Structures are given as C-alpha cells and as structure tokens.
Amino acid sequence: MDHSAIQKRLTETEERIALGQRQVAQQQELIVKLEADGQSAAHAKYLLAGLELLQAARRDGRDKLLKRLEKVK
C-alpha cells in the first residue's frame, strides 16, 4: 500500500473512531437516564461494552496504519 492509500485509510479510521466516541457517549448517557428512572440498564451496558471493544479495535487498526505510514515515508 502506498503513502496516499494508507493516509486515506487512516483518515477513514479516524472518522470511524470519532463516530464511535459519540456512540459511546450516547450509550453512557442512556445508561445514566435508565438508572435514574429506576429501569434496568443491563442490556445498555452490554451494548456499551461491545462499543468499547469496537473502539479498541479501531484504535489498534489506527496504530498499525500509523506504523505503516512511518515505514513508507
């Protein structure tokens, strides 16, 4: 993969990370609201855990892309 292709994938990954962070924040807010209303937040917490795992994978992918980018400079 050449420099511009890696840069493009890196940009896309950064966008996905930003979107994912917004989703994590929204899910956290939902959990707070559910718990404040005395409702079960178990499913919402389960979904949050999945979102957080996905974010970790995205960050790992970003880190790998950054290393590849350094090698092609």
Secondary structure, 3 states (H helix, E strand, C coil): CCHHHHHHHHHHHHHHHHHHHHHHHHHHHHHHHHHHCCCCCHHHHHHHHHHHHHHHHHHHHHHHHHHHHHHHC
